[in-house]
Amino acid sequence: MTTNKAFSVCVQTEPFDLGLEYNQFLVGDRSAGAVASFVGRVRETNDDQSIKQLELEHYPGMTEKVMHEVLIDAQGRWPLLGARVIHRVGALSPGDNIVLVLTSSAHRHAALDACAFIMDHLKTRATFWKKEQTPEGQRWVKGRDSDQEAQARWHAKD
């Protein structure tokens, strides 16, 4: 876990509590006029197949480093007061939360755009691997072209 209270990343196996994380994220911050959030969840179907379980693996150390770099990139683009990312690994069931992104800024556009930017970049840059358990057996989840396109839109004007 990155320890800067205002900008932090964490990879964990345990579930996270949305309300608790939100409240802890804002402790002592009275300047944030906007907080944006994104929660990613395990779907019960993917590519028309039922999902019994999703297993997420990561490359410890490298994963957190990349996640932190994404936060630094977002900080360089928007006047953020804080950002937090929690990403779960291990065996997850349909309906379980996988990822939480929180961003805060004085104004909503910065918080909303930074939240989307962070999630788009996590999907394409962070070292996570997903394996789905289906009734037909297990399969590795491949990256989607739509994730690459979403990430690329942030760099179209660079």
N, C-alpha and C positions, 0 to 999 in steps of 0.2 A: 504494500500500500504506500502511495506517495503521502508524505506527512503534512505538507502545506495545507492548513485547514481550508483555505479558500479554493484551492485547486487540488483535487485529490482523485486518485484512481485506486480501485481495489478489485482483485480477482478472488472469489471465494466460492466455497461449496454450499454454504448456508443460505437459506432464503433471506431476503431483506424485507424490512418493514417500511413501506412507502411513507407513511405518516411520520415515523420516527426519523427516517433519513431526511425528509423535507425539513422537519423542525430543527434537526441538528445542523443542517446545511445553512440555515438562516440565523443561528444563535449569534447574537451580538451585532447583526447586520441590520442597520436601520436605513441604509441608503439605497437598497434594492427596491426599485419601483416595479420590477417585473421578475418573475421566476418562471422559466419554461421547463417542462419535463417531458421525457419520453420513457415509456416502459415497454420493453419487448417481451413477448410471452411465447411459450411453446404452443404451436397450433396442433389441432387434433388430426389434421390432414395436410399433406404436402404432395404436390404433383399427383393429385387424385388417389393417393394411398393413405390409409389410416396409419397414424403414428401412435405406437404404444409407448415409446420412450425416446428421448433425445439425449445423447451423450456428447458432452462438450469436453474437448481436450485443449490444452494450450501449452505454450513453451514458456515455462516460468522464467521470470526475469526479463526476457525479451518482450513478452506480451505487455507487461506493465510499462516498459520503456516506450513502446510504440504508443500505448494509450496516453501516456504523459506527453509525448511529442504532439499528438493530436490536440490535446488541451492547449499546449503552447501555441500551436498554429491558430487555434480559435482565438486565443488571447491577442494575437497579433492582428487579427482582422476586426474584432469588435471590442468595445469598452466594457469588458466583463468584470464583474466584481467577484465572481466565483464560478466554478464548474466542478461537478463531481460525476464520476462514472463508477458504477459497480457492475461487474460482469460475473455471472456465475459459471462454474464449470462442474463437471460430474454428470451423474444421471438425473435427468429432469423428466417430468411427466407433462402431458397436455394440460394447459392452464397454469403451469408454473411460470413465474417471472424469471426471465433470463438476464435482462440488462436494464439498468436505470441510468438515465442521463439527466442531470439537473444543471441549469445555467441561470445566473442572475446578472442583472444589469440595471442601470437607472431607467431604461426604457425597453418596451416590449420587443421592438424589431431586433435589437441586438441579441436579446435573450433567445427569442424564437429562432432566428437565423443560426446562431451559434449552436443551439441544441441540434438542429437538423444537420449542420455541418459536421459536428462531432459524430453523430450516429452514422452518417454516410461514410465517413472516413474509418470508423471502427469496422464497418462491414467489409471494407476493402483492404485495410492496412494491418489490422491487429491479427496476431497469430493464434487464431482459434480454428479448431477442426470439429465438424459436427458429424455424428453418426446417428442415423435414425434406425430404430427398431420397428419394423412393419410386420404384419402377419405373414408376409412372404420372406422375411429374413431381415438382415441388416444391410444398410447401404450408407456410403459416405455422401454427404451433401456437397454438391458442387456449387461454386460461386455463380451468381446470376449476372447476366449482361446488364440487367436493370440496376444492379448495385454499382457496377462500374460507371454506368451512365449518370447515376445520381451523384457519385463522387466527382466525376469529370465536370459537371456543371459549375462547380465551385471554382474551377480553374480556367473556364472558358474566356474570362476577361483578363487573366494574369498576363 
